[in-house]
């Protein structure tokens, strides 16, 4: 039950972040072939938005359910995570604003008690990246602590993102220990390794 509550809130949240109103252009997009993570075979659900594809997948690992979404956010999506493209401010500011807003949404829109536990900068595809993890607990639901992760890379027009939700498989707190951050980081990295940036005009 706890995971269902978390899952449906998470799905509702992600749908609100990425609108289906994408338009075709020669900008960049992210394509992925995610087949295995943490020695687990992955089958991802793919949803097309214009010429972008959003990838959703879920698997069990160490008594936990891991749900992930890989996608692209554009200015025309009117997302809370991308108020202004980097061509108007800077790529680092776009990423910083998105990560701050992501934590705020979990706290103020989804009503979780949120605590920042890890943040790191990195690089991928010759661009700077940012990865942040929070713990999130729903006050009225016992044993509901989840691990929430957000990775992003900004270009002048797009914000490429990976979101991660790790929640307990069992209600019994004796059977649940929060997934170590290094394992969560590795899951994000393994996901990124199976994705690439392509020009939209080359994606049929």
N, C-alpha and C positions, 0 to 999 in steps of 0.2 A: 504493500500500500504506500509506504513512504516513497519508494522509487517511482510509482505511478504518479504521485503528486508532483514530484520533482520533474519527471519526464514531461508531463503535460504542460507544466508551467514553462519548462525549457523550450518545448516545441512552439508554444504560443509566442514566447519571447523572440525566438529566432525568426518566425514568420513575420513578426512586426518589424524586424531589423532589415530584412531584405525584401523589397517590394517586387512584384512581378512586372513592373513597368519598365523593363530595360529596353534599350534601343540598339540597333545594329550600328557599329562604327568600326574604324580601324584601330581601335585602342587595344590594350592587352587584356588577356583573360588567364585564368588558371585552369589547367586540365590535370586530372589525376587518374592513376590506375592503382588504386589501393587494394592490394590483394592479401596482405598479411601484416599483422602487428603483434608484438609480444608472443610470437609463435602461434598465433591464432589466425585462422583463415577469415578474411573479411569480405563481406558482400555489401557494397554500398548502394544506397538508394539515390538515384540521380534525378534531379529536377532541373528543367531548363528554364532560364529566365532570359528572354531574348537570345543572345548567343553565349551567355554565361551559363555554367552548370554549377548547381549547388550539390555537394555530396554529403549525405548523412549516413553514418554507420554506428553500430552498437555491438559491444561484445563483453563477455564476462572475464574478469581477471582478478585473482587473489580475493575472492569473496566480494567483489564489487562489480557494478555495472558501469561501463564506460560508454558514454554517448558523445559523438563528435560531429561537427559540421564544418565543412570547408566551403568557402564561397568568396564572392567578390561584391563589394559595396561601391556604388557609384553615386556621384552627387545627385543625379536625377531620382534616385531611390528615396530621397528624403529620409535617410536613416539618421537616428540619433547619434550614430557613431561617426558620421562624416558630414558635419555641418558645412565645411568649406574644403575644397580640394587643395592639394599641396601647391598647385600653381598660384593660389591666392595667398597661402601662408608659407609653410615649409613642411617637408615630409616628416621631420621629427615632431613638429607640433601636431600634425594630423594624428600620428600614432599616440602621442602622449594624451591628447584630448580624448581619443577613442577609448583608451584604457581607463582613464578617470571616469568617463561616462558609463562604461560597462559595469564598473563596480557600483556606481551610484544607482544604476537601473536595478541591479539585484537587490539593493538595499531599499530604495524608495518606491520602485514599481512592483517588485516581487515580494517585498516585505521580509527579506531575510536579514539576519544578523551576519554582517560580512566583516571579515578580517583579512587584510593583506598579509600574505606570508612569504611571497617571493616575487622579485621582478628582475629581469635581466635584459640587456641589449645584446643583439647579435647581428649576423648578416646572412643573407641568402640571395642567390642570383645577382650578386654584386650590388645589393641594396641593404640598407639598415633594417633591422627587425626589432620587435619588442615582444617579450613573453612575460605574462603576469599570472600569478596564481593567488586565489583567495580561498578561505574556508567560508562556507555559507550554511547557516543553520536556520530552519524555520522554527520560530519560538514555540508555537503551539503543538509541534509534532515531535515526540520523543525520538531520540536517536536519528535525527534527520540531517546530521552534519554531512555536507557534501564538499568536494573539492572542485572549484571552478577555475578553468584556465582560459586565457585569451592570448592568441598570437596574432601579430599583424605585420604587414609590410605595405608601405605606401609608395605609390608613384605619383606623378603629377595629377592624375585623374582618378585613379582607383585606390581602394583599400582592400588588400587581400587578407583574409582572416581565417583562422582556425579557432573554433571554440570547443572546449572540453568540459564535460560534466561527469564527475565520478561520485557515485552514490552507493550506499550500502545495499548489498544483495539480501541481507537478513535484518530483521528488526532487532534481534538480540544483540545488544551492544558488546557482549562477550565475544561475538563472532566477527566483530567489525573493528578494524583499525584503519585509520585514514591512509590512503595510498601515499607512500613516500614521494616527496617532491621530485627526487631524481628519476624515479620510474615514470612519473607523469611527464617530465621533460623529455625523456626518451621516447615516449609514445608520440608526443608532438613532433619530435625530430624524425621519427620513423614515418610519420604521415607526410611531412614536408618532403622527405626523400623520394616519395612516390608521386610527387606533383611537379609541374613545370609551368613556366610562363610562356604563353604563345600570343602572337598577334591575332586579333579577332578575325582579320581577313583571311587567315590561314586555317581557321576552324570552321569546318563545314557542318 
